[in-house]
Amino acid sequence: MVKPVLEGTAALVTGASSGIGAATAAALAAQGAAVALAARRKDRLEALAAGIRDQGGTALVLESDITDEKQAADAVGRTVAELGRLDTLINNAGVMLLGPAAGAPLSEWQQMVELNVLGLLYCAHAALPHLLRAAGDSPRQVADMVNISSVAGRAARNGNNVYSLTKHGVGAFSESLRQEVTKRYVRVSLVEPGATATELASHNRPEVLDSIRNQFGQTMGAEDIADAIIYIVTRPRHIAVNEMLIRPTEQER
Ligand SMILES: NC(=O)c1ccc[n+]([C@@H]2O[C@H](COP(=O)([O-])OP(=O)(O)OC[C@H]3O[C@@H](n4cnc5c(N)ncnc54)[C@H](OP(=O)(O)O)[C@@H]3O)[C@@H](O)[C@H]2O)c1
């Protein structure tokens, strides 16, 4: 039998309780990785972990709010302590609160900056020493940080304001970090999904939901994005997929 590509490696997925994160965690486990699942909704994580274990995989549940610097660092620390290492970080947790800037609740802007930017940075900062070590001592001799941005990280549109700001920031940070660590075989990749059917839009205020509903036509499934992430992290050591922009075929912008 062919050995799964990620056997012997450990991955941490943030925002693993739903959508793209949950699908990616299951897909990483199917490739042989032990997976740490971080999010706030523990019951969701437990259900996903049970499914992974039923398939013979290893899953660790980390109830964490990664907007808290200590909880983010602890999620990384517990992954390394309990799974023995960290080869792959999927920086996925995010929130998208859209609508006109004029009159927007500042709390929504704060929430997006705290999670999409600071939460991602806290995880990246805590994980980097472990990823650098993994790239040096693992059988694959390569480690991965995959940062989930968005089409909104490529182009700003009316109504996307602060969400777009956070995702442009993720893109800039990723490219700078990529240049810093790529010769040490930590690959930093940016994934920019278009419309994907998840819980993401449901957190918007009802009036915003009404106005954005007709923007969403054809959608991809969370598994489609997980598939792209798996492609990235299973490349041989000498290939780094730096960036992937993925839209449903009918999505024009
Ligand atoms: N769906 C799309 O169309 C689309 C398009 C482009 C980019 N993206 C990006 O894809 C990523 C995943 O989103 P999704 O579409 O899969 O949406 P989702 O189903 O709403 O998933 C978001 C995840 O983030 C977690 N999360 C939220 N606040 C958190 C916190 N403070 N600490 C830890 N985890 C937290 C949520 O879990 P808990 O609530 O349990 O904490 C959930 O697991 C996001 O970065 C999003 O911006 C999505």
The ligand as a Tripos MOL2 file, in Angstrom:
@<TRIPOS>MOLECULE
LIG
   48    52     1     0     0
SMALL
NO_CHARGES

@<TRIPOS>ATOM
      1 N1        -16.8340   31.3030    2.1790 N.am      1 LIG1
      2 C1        -16.3230   32.1430    1.2780 C.2       1 LIG1
      3 O1        -16.9870   32.5080    0.2740 O.2       1 LIG1
      4 C2        -14.9260   32.6500    1.4420 C.ar      1 LIG1
      5 C3        -14.3650   33.3790    0.3690 C.ar      1 LIG1
      6 C4        -13.1040   33.8910    0.5210 C.ar      1 LIG1
      7 C5        -12.3960   33.6910    1.6780 C.ar      1 LIG1
      8 N2        -12.9450   32.9870    2.7090 N.ar      1 LIG1
      9 C6        -12.1700   32.8290    3.9540 C.3       1 LIG1
     10 O2        -12.1380   31.4800    4.3250 O.3       1 LIG1
     11 C7        -11.9030   31.3920    5.7390 C.3       1 LIG1
     12 C8        -12.8620   30.3730    6.3530 C.3       1 LIG1
     13 O3        -14.1690   30.8630    6.2470 O.3       1 LIG1
     14 P1        -15.4400   29.9430    5.8940 P.3       1 LIG1
     15 O4        -15.9700   30.4360    4.6210 O.co2     1 LIG1
     16 O5        -15.1160   28.5170    6.0600 O.co2     1 LIG1
     17 O6        -16.4610   30.4700    7.0210 O.3       1 LIG1
     18 P2        -17.0670   29.8200    8.3540 P.3       1 LIG1
     19 O7        -17.7810   28.5600    8.0360 O.co2     1 LIG1
     20 O8        -17.8300   30.9240    8.9950 O.co2     1 LIG1
     21 O9        -15.7810   29.4640    9.2170 O.3       1 LIG1
     22 C9        -15.0990   30.4060   10.0130 C.3       1 LIG1
     23 C10       -14.3200   29.6770   11.0810 C.3       1 LIG1
     24 O10       -13.6180   30.6300   11.8710 O.3       1 LIG1
     25 C11       -13.7880   30.2840   13.2270 C.3       1 LIG1
     26 N3        -13.6360   31.4250   14.1340 N.ar      1 LIG1
     27 C12       -14.3820   32.5470   14.1790 C.ar      1 LIG1
     28 N4        -13.9710   33.3360   15.1800 N.ar      1 LIG1
     29 C13       -12.9270   32.6920   15.7760 C.ar      1 LIG1
     30 C14       -12.0820   32.9880   16.8710 C.ar      1 LIG1
     31 N5        -12.2040   34.1440   17.5480 N.pl3     1 LIG1
     32 N6        -11.1350   32.0960   17.2280 N.ar      1 LIG1
     33 C15       -10.9990   30.9420   16.5390 C.ar      1 LIG1
     34 N7        -11.7580   30.6050   15.4820 N.ar      1 LIG1
     35 C16       -12.7070   31.4760   15.1100 C.ar      1 LIG1
     36 C17       -15.1990   29.7180   13.3040 C.3       1 LIG1
     37 O11       -15.3390   28.8640   14.4390 O.3       1 LIG1
     38 P3        -16.0030   29.2490   15.8420 P.3       1 LIG1
     39 O12       -17.1580   30.1570   15.5520 O.co2     1 LIG1
     40 O13       -16.4020   27.9100   16.3730 O.co2     1 LIG1
     41 O14       -14.9140   29.8770   16.6450 O.co2     1 LIG1
     42 C18       -15.2290   28.8940   12.0310 C.3       1 LIG1
     43 O15       -14.6740   27.6260   12.2640 O.3       1 LIG1
     44 C19       -12.0400   32.8150    6.2770 C.3       1 LIG1
     45 O16       -10.7620   33.3660    6.5020 O.3       1 LIG1
     46 C20       -12.7350   33.5550    5.1460 C.3       1 LIG1
     47 O17       -12.4440   34.9330    5.1510 O.3       1 LIG1
     48 C21       -14.1950   32.4450    2.6030 C.ar      1 LIG1
@<TRIPOS>BOND
     1     1     2 1
     2     2     3 2
     3     2     4 1
     4     4     5 ar
     5     4    48 ar
     6     5     6 ar
     7     6     7 ar
     8     7     8 ar
     9     8     9 1
    10     8    48 ar
    11     9    10 1
    12     9    46 1
    13    10    11 1
    14    11    12 1
    15    11    44 1
    16    12    13 1
    17    13    14 1
    18    14    15 2
    19    14    16 1
    20    14    17 1
    21    17    18 1
    22    18    19 2
    23    18    20 1
    24    18    21 1
    25    21    22 1
    26    22    23 1
    27    23    24 1
    28    23    42 1
    29    24    25 1
    30    25    26 1
    31    25    36 1
    32    26    27 ar
    33    26    35 ar
    34    27    28 ar
    35    28    29 ar
    36    29    30 ar
    37    29    35 ar
    38    30    31 1
    39    30    32 ar
    40    32    33 ar
    41    33    34 ar
    42    34    35 ar
    43    36    37 1
    44    36    42 1
    45    37    38 1
    46    38    39 2
    47    38    40 1
    48    38    41 1
    49    42    43 1
    50    44    45 1
    51    44    46 1
    52    46    47 1
@<TRIPOS>SUBSTRUCTURE
     1 LIG1         1 GROUP 0 **** ****
